[in-house]
Amino acid sequence: MIHRSLLRDGSLGIRIAPHLADAAARWLPLVPADGDVRPGARVIRLTGGAGEEAPMEGEPTLRLGTVGAWMQDGSAGLAGSAGLRGTVRLNGGAHLQVADAAPFAASEWEVFTGCTLAGALLLGRMGRALVHAAVPVDADGRAWLLVGDTHAGKTTTCANLLQAGWRYVSDDHVILRAAQGGIEAEGWPRPFHLDEGWEGGAPLHRRGTTDPHARWPGQWLQAAPLAGLLFPRVQADRPTALERVSGADALALLLRQSPWLLADRGAAPALLALLQRAASLPAWSLRLGLDSYADPALLSARITAATSGTGEKNP
């Protein structure tokens, strides 16, 4: 089995059957391979051999892509259309099984989705919220949660800020937890999927893969204190600009990127309180134009000017 710790405190890990290493590669975060899973940690097990049994009856509590989650007392059943099956013991661990006969592409995406759902549900019972977001970190060590739908510009913004000398925690999945004096963001970083015209400053509308650890060595942080939120949206023909967002609007946008939040009633109240706390931090809408796409220094300057003097203290 392939063993990997998923959190720096060793409280969550994953074990992958060797023959599923390729199928799990898209999901597996680029975290240190030598991290230890501490005794009693929650573990996601990924193995083969899913049977042909029918999925659970009725509509799932939550559906993400082709995978549904059926919540029960103390557990959740997972089932995907390509044959993935799984059980998540909410206060224990998870076992996901992949159908041996499933096509690789289908298995790859169902593993990605199944591991995401299992991780989110387990983290929820640990008092931590998984959010579909990115986290760049400015020169003062302040982490900014970049929250938005796919293609909102999160990864490109992260890459441009890295070019401008910032650091980062993740460009895709971020774990929030209450920490002394505020909120900490810990990352599950993965390869960046960037437009092939990114470095030239002119989009080509074809995506390539970049290893951020190799491209920007030494600029990754496993965790950082959260200072505020940025909600990017691409408007290529407009200049890059920031505008303040209310706490209520920030919470609504944040909840959109945490679709698993309310699935587990046992964890939902604490997670909602955590996200409300995050949404009370300074927040801005970030309009991304081609001017900053081609000029990372301009993007950094605009964000720094708008956020200067804010985010020094968490609530």
N, C-alpha and C positions, 0 to 999 in steps of 0.2 A: 504494500500500500504506500501511496505517496502521502506524506504528512505535512501539513502547513498550518502555522498559527495565523489567524486572521486579525487579531488585535494585539497591540503591543503589550498588554498585561496578560496575554496568554489565556484569556477567559473564553475564547471561541476559536475553534479550529476546524479543519477539513481533512478528511482522509479519502483518497481517490484510488480506485482500482487501477493498476498500471495500464490496462488496455483502454481506459477511458481518459488517459492523460490528454490526448489531442482534442477530444470533445470538450474537455473542461478548460482548455487553454484560453479560450476567449473570455471566460468568466474569471479565472483565477487572478487575483490582484498581484501587482508587482511589489509585494511586500517582502521583507527579508526572509530568505528560505531557512535560516537557522533559528527562527523564533520558536520558543518552547511553548507547547500547550501544557498549561499547568494541570495538576491533578484535580479532577472534578469539573473540568471545563466542559462546556457544551460543544458538541462535535457534529458536523454534517458529514455523513458517510455517503459516498457515491459509488455504487456498484452496478454490475450488469444483472441481467436475469429477470427483468420485469416480465410478469406474466401477461396473459391475454384477457385477464378479468375485466369485466365492464367497469367503467368509471362510476363514481358515487352517484346516487340518485338525486334528482332535483337540480336546481340552479346553484352554482357555486356561490359562496359568500363573496368571493373576489376572483376576478379573472384578469390575468396579465398575459397578453399575447395568446398563445395556444394552451396555456396552463391554467387550470382552475384550482382554487383552494376551497375546501369544504371545512368550515370550522365546527368542532365538536367540543365536548367538555374536556378541557386540558390538552387538546391535540388538534391537529389539522391534517386532513388528507389532501394530497396533491395528485392531479391526473392531467396528462397532456395528450393532445390528439395524435402525437407521434409515438406514444407508448410509454412515456415517463410516468412512473408511479412513485409516491412517496408518503411518508408519515413524519410529521413534526410533533414531537412531544414538547409542548410549549415551555415547560420548566426542566427539560432534559436536553435532548438532541434531536437530530433528524436523520432519516435514512431515505435516500433517493435511489431508485433503480431505473436503469435505462434499458429499453427493449433492445436485445441483441441484434434483431433484424431491421431496426430502424435505419433509414438513410442517414449518412453522416451529418449533412447540413441540418436536417430536422433535429437530430439528437443534440447537436451543438447548441442550437437556439433553445431547446427545451432544458438542457442542462443549465444554460445561462439564466433562464427565467426561473427554473425550479430552485437553483441555488440562491437567487436573489430573494425569492419569496421565503424560503426557509431561513435565510440569514436575517431578513427583516423581522420575521415573527420571533425568532430566538432573541434577537437584540431587543425587541420590544419588552420582553419579560425581564431583560437585564436593565431596563430603564434607559435604553439608548434608542435613538431614532435614526433609521436609515433614510437618507434623502437623495433623490436623483439631482445632483448638483456638483459644481466644481468649487474648489477653494484655492485661489491665489493668495499669496502672503506678501505684503508690502515691505519696504525697507525698514520699517519700524517694528516688524514682527506681527503686524495686525492681519488676521485672516478675514477674508471677505467671502461670504457664501454667494456664489453665482448660481442663481436658480432660474431654470427655464426649460421649456420643452426641447426635444431633439431638434437640432438645427437652429436653435436660438442664438448660437454663437459662443457657447460656454468654452468649448475646447479651443477654438481659435483665439478667444480672449485670453485664456490661460497661456497659450503658446506665445502670443504677442507680449504679454506681461513678463514671461520668462525671458524673452529676447531683450526686454528693457531692464533686466536685472532683478526682477522679483523672484520669489520662490513659490512653491505650490505644495498642496497636500493631495489633491486628486482633481481629475477633470470629469468625473462621472458619478461615482457613488461616495457619499460622505456620511459618516456616523457622528451624530451630535450626542453629547452627554453633559449633564450638569457637572461642573467642576468648581473647586474653591474659587469664589470670586466671579464666576461667570459660566460660560459655555465653552467646551472644547470641541474642536472639529478634528476627527481622525479620518484618514483616507483609505480607500481601496483604489489605488491608481492602476490604470491599465494603459496599453499603447494608445497614443493619440491618433485619431482618424481625421486628418487635415486635408483640405483642398490642395491638390498638387501645385496650384499656383500661389500658395500661401507665401512662401519666401520671396517670390517675385512681386508681391503686392497686387496681383491681379488674378482673381479666381478663375479657374479653368473648369469648375463644376465636375471634377473627377477627384475622388478621394484616395489618398495613400495612407500608409501606416508609419508612424514615427515612434521609436522607443524613447520616451522622455528622459529616462535615466542616462541613456547614451548621448542623447542630443544636448542635455543640460546637466552634466554630471555635478553632483553636490548641491543641487537646488531643490531637492525633494525633502520635505519634512513629514514625518509620520503623523504629527498632530500639531495643532497651534490654537491659541485662544481666539475665539470669534469676536470680531469687532463690529460687523454689520453685514448687510445684505445688498446685493446688486442683482437686478432683474434685466438681463440683456435681451435685446431684440434687434434684428438686422434691418436697417433702412439704408441701403447702399447709396441712395442719391441725396441723403441728408448728412449734415455734419455731426460728428460724434458729440453727444451731450448727455448730461445727467440731470435728473429731476427728482426731487424728494417724493417718497411714497409713504402713505399713512400706514400705521401699524395694522389696521384692519385689512387693507389691501395686501400688505406684505404677508399676513397670515393666510389669506385666501390663496395667494400664489404659491406659498410654501406648501400648503396642504395638497395642492394639485400635484406636486412632485413627491408626495408620500402616500400613494394610493392604498398602501397596506395599513395605514395608520389605524383606521377604525375597524379593521377585520377582527381583531382580538379585543373583545370587550374588557378582558381582565387587564390589559396593558394600556388601552386607549386613553383613560383619564390622565395618567402620568405623562404619556407622550404628547398629548394635546397641550398640557401645561408647559412642557419643555419647548414645543414649537411656538407657543404664545410668547414665551420668554425670549426666544430667538427673534420673533417678529417685532418685539418691542425695541430692538436695537435700531440704530440709524439705518435707513433703507433708501435706495435710489433706483429708479428706472434708468437703465443704461442703453441709450440709442447708439448703435454701432453703424458708422458710415464707412465708405471706402477710404476716407481720409486717414482714419486710424488703422484700417486694415493694412495699409501700405506703410504705416509709420508707428511702430510700437512705442517710441518715445512720446508721441502725441497722446496715445491712449493712456499711458502711464501718467502723463502730466494732467490730463483732464480728470482722471479718477482721483489723483492725489489732491488737486486743487479743490474738488468738490467735497472730499471727505476729510480735509485737513481740520484738525481740532476736534474730530468726533471719534468715537469708538475706543477711547482710552480706557473706559471702564465698562464692564459688563453689568447688567442690572442684577 
